Amino acid sequence: MQSDILLPDGSGIVLAAKVLRGKVIKKIAGADIHKHLLNYADKNNKKIFYLGAAPSTLELIEKRIQKEHPNIKVGSFSPPYKPEFSDIDSANMIKEVNDFNPDFLFVGMTAPKQEKWVAMNKKKLDATITVSIGAVFDFYAGTVKRSSSFWINIGLEWLPRLLKEPKRLWRRNFVSTPQFLWYLFIAKISRN
């Protein structure tokens, strides 16, 4: 809620808007905003920086951008893989970003870690726009395939991902989703 802009990146948010506010909104996935910003950056000779993911993934991202968006200057940094970052880790990450001074900073360190890190450090970052996009790093690098438009259009983009990565995603789908639906139900009846 501390963000300047919140995007409805998930069918749960779309459902909540309808149930709680009676508003029909369209899902805007991180992959969609990423594609939009890459096109804008290419047309306007912007600098972009990727913070997160393995060095091999970042290398694939940079190669693809150089091929598809030659007017973009791109940089990246792979932070240590751990549940929480130390102050020294964060200082190193901030230094890497600020030394590059990007127009767009894409952060991909899994949710909600990436959102929490950005919220804690956003005032220290020299980036015009910062976007937490997690799995988009892997989608764009080609290391993980995004669900087809069929699954996206029917609001089940998560299902093929769950089937491919059950160990990693089971908790999100079988614990967090029912909790979210319960909280949505409670919020709805408390409003009436």
C-alpha positions in Angstrom: 0.0 0.0 0.0 3.1 2.3 0.2 3.5 2.1 -3.6 2.9 5.0 -5.9 1.0 2.7 -8.3 -0.6 -0.8 -7.6 -1.2 -3.0 -10.6 -3.9 -5.7 -10.5 -1.4 -8.5 -11.2 -3.6 -11.5 -10.4 -7.1 -12.8 -10.8 -7.6 -12.5 -7.0 -7.2 -8.7 -7.2 -9.7 -8.6 -10.1 -12.1 -10.7 -8.1 -11.7 -8.5 -5.0 -12.4 -5.3 -7.0 -15.6 -6.9 -8.3 -16.8 -8.3 -5.0 -15.9 -5.4 -2.8 -16.3 -2.4 -5.1 -18.5 -3.6 -7.9 -15.7 -2.6 -10.3 -14.7 -4.6 -13.3 -11.0 -4.2 -13.9 -8.6 -6.0 -16.1 -5.6 -7.9 -14.9 -2.3 -6.3 -15.8 0.4 -8.9 -15.3 4.0 -8.1 -14.6 5.0 -9.5 -17.9 2.6 -7.0 -19.6 4.0 -4.0 -17.8 7.6 -5.2 -18.5 6.9 -5.5 -22.2 5.3 -2.0 -22.3 8.2 -0.5 -20.4 10.8 -2.2 -22.7 9.1 -0.9 -25.8 9.0 2.6 -24.2 12.6 2.4 -23.2 13.8 1.3 -26.6 11.9 4.2 -28.3 13.4 6.7 -25.9 16.9 5.4 -25.3 16.4 4.7 -21.7 18.5 2.8 -19.2 17.1 -0.3 -17.4 18.5 -2.4 -14.5 17.5 -5.9 -13.3 18.0 -6.6 -9.7 17.6 -10.3 -8.7 17.8 -13.8 -10.2 20.9 -15.9 -10.9 23.7 -14.5 -13.0 22.9 -16.9 -15.8 19.3 -15.7 -16.0 20.5 -12.1 -16.0 22.9 -12.9 -18.8 20.1 -14.3 -20.9 17.9 -11.3 -20.2 20.7 -8.9 -21.3 21.4 -10.8 -24.5 17.7 -10.8 -25.4 17.4 -7.1 -24.8 20.5 -6.3 -26.9 18.9 -8.3 -29.7 15.3 -7.1 -29.5 15.8 -3.6 -28.0 19.1 -2.2 -29.2 18.5 1.3 -28.0 18.3 0.3 -24.3 21.3 0.4 -22.1 20.9 -2.5 -19.7 22.6 -3.5 -16.4 22.0 -6.1 -13.8 23.1 -7.4 -10.4 22.4 -10.8 -8.8 22.1 -10.4 -5.0 22.8 -13.3 -2.6 20.0 -15.9 -2.5 18.7 -15.8 1.1 15.4 -15.3 2.9 16.4 -11.9 4.3 19.1 -9.4 3.3 21.6 -8.0 5.7 22.3 -4.3 5.8 25.5 -4.9 4.0 23.7 -6.9 1.3 21.2 -4.1 0.8 23.9 -1.4 0.7 25.7 -3.4 -2.0 22.4 -3.8 -4.0 21.6 -0.1 -3.7 25.2 0.8 -4.8 24.9 -1.4 -7.9 21.6 0.2 -8.9 22.7 3.8 -8.1 26.0 3.4 -9.9 24.1 2.5 -13.1 21.4 5.2 -12.4 18.6 3.5 -14.4 15.4 5.0 -15.7 13.6 1.7 -14.9 14.6 -0.7 -12.2 13.0 -4.2 -12.4 13.2 -6.2 -9.1 12.8 -10.0 -9.2 13.4 -11.6 -5.8 10.1 -13.5 -5.3 7.1 -12.0 -3.6 6.7 -10.6 -1.0 10.4 -10.3 -0.4 10.9 -8.0 -3.4 8.0 -5.7 -2.5 9.2 -5.5 1.1 12.8 -4.7 0.0 11.7 -2.0 -2.4 9.4 -0.4 0.2 12.3 -0.3 2.7 14.8 1.0 0.3 12.9 3.0 -2.4 14.0 6.4 -1.1 17.7 5.3 -1.4 17.4 4.1 -5.0 18.3 6.4 -7.9 15.7 5.0 -10.3 12.8 6.9 -11.9 10.5 3.9 -11.9 10.9 0.7 -9.8 8.8 -2.4 -10.6 8.7 -5.7 -8.7 8.0 -8.3 -11.3 9.4 -11.6 -9.9 8.8 -14.5 -12.3 9.0 -12.2 -15.3 12.8 -12.4 -15.1 12.5 -16.2 -15.8 9.8 -15.7 -18.4 11.8 -13.1 -20.3 15.0 -15.1 -20.0 13.3 -18.2 -21.3 14.2 -20.3 -18.3 10.5 -20.7 -17.4 7.6 -20.7 -19.9 4.7 -18.4 -19.1 1.2 -19.9 -19.3 -0.5 -19.8 -22.7 -3.0 -17.1 -23.5 -5.8 -19.6 -23.1 -5.0 -20.0 -19.4 -4.4 -16.3 -19.0 -7.7 -15.3 -20.6 -9.8 -17.7 -18.4 -8.1 -16.4 -15.2 -6.1 -19.6 -14.5 -2.6 -18.6 -15.4 -1.5 -20.0 -12.1 -2.7 -23.6 -12.8 0.0 -24.7 -15.4 2.7 -23.1 -13.2 1.4 -25.0 -10.2 1.5 -28.3 -12.1 5.1 -27.6 -13.3 6.4 -26.4 -9.9 4.2 -28.0 -7.2 6.8 -28.0 -4.5 7.4 -24.3 -4.8 3.8 -23.1 -5.4 1.6 -25.5 -3.4 1.5 -23.3 -0.4 0.5 -20.2 -2.4 -2.3 -22.1 -4.1 -3.6 -24.3 -1.3 -3.0 -22.2 1.8 -2.7 -18.5 0.7 -5.5 -18.6 -1.8 -8.1 -20.1 0.5 -7.0 -17.6 3.2 -7.4 -14.7 0.7 -10.9 -15.9 -0.3 -11.9 -16.2 3.4 -10.7 -12.6 4.1 -12.5 -11.4 1.0 -15.7 -13.1 2.2 -15.3 -11.5 5.7 -14.6 -8.1 4.1 -17.7 -8.4 1.9 -20.1 -9.3 4.8 -18.6 -6.7 7.1 -19.4 -4.0 4.4 -23.1 -5.0 4.3 
